[in-house]
Amino acid sequence: MVLRWTAAAMFETKKGFRRIKACKQLPILKQALIEHRQKGQLDQIKDAA
């Protein structure tokens, strides 16, 4: 039943999804997200010290 609900939800939300127009910029976004995550981890380490 959970699988059915998930499929129905994905089918309904499909209408709201948009195509990525700048797919060549995805590696830049990925790198920025990785750096942001690492910075957050460093901040947590500094706060714990």
N, C-alpha and C positions, 0 to 999 in steps of 0.2 A: 504494500500500500504506500509506503514511503517513497518508493521508486516512482509510482504513479503520480504522487503529489509533486515530486521534484520535476518530473517531466512536464507536468501541466504548468508549473511555475515558470520553467524555462521557456515553454512555448508562448506564454503570455508576455514575458519580458523581452522576447525576441523582437517585438515591435519597437521597443525603445532603444535597441542597440544600433549603433552607427558604424559605418565602415571607417577604418583608420586611413586617413588621407596621407599622413606623413609617416608611412611605415619605415622609411629609411632612417628616421630619427629615433626609432625604438632602442637601438643600442646605446644611444646617448642618454635616453631616459633611464635605461637599466643601470648604467654606470652611476648616474646621479642618485638613484634610489639606493644602490649598494653603499655609496659614500655616505649618504644620509643615515643609513642604518648603522654603519660603523661609527659614525660620530656620536650617535645616540648611545651606543654601547660604551664608548669611551667616557661619555658624560656620566653614565651610571657607575662606572668604575671609580671615577674621581669622587662622586658623591659618597660612595661606600668607604672610601679611604679616609 
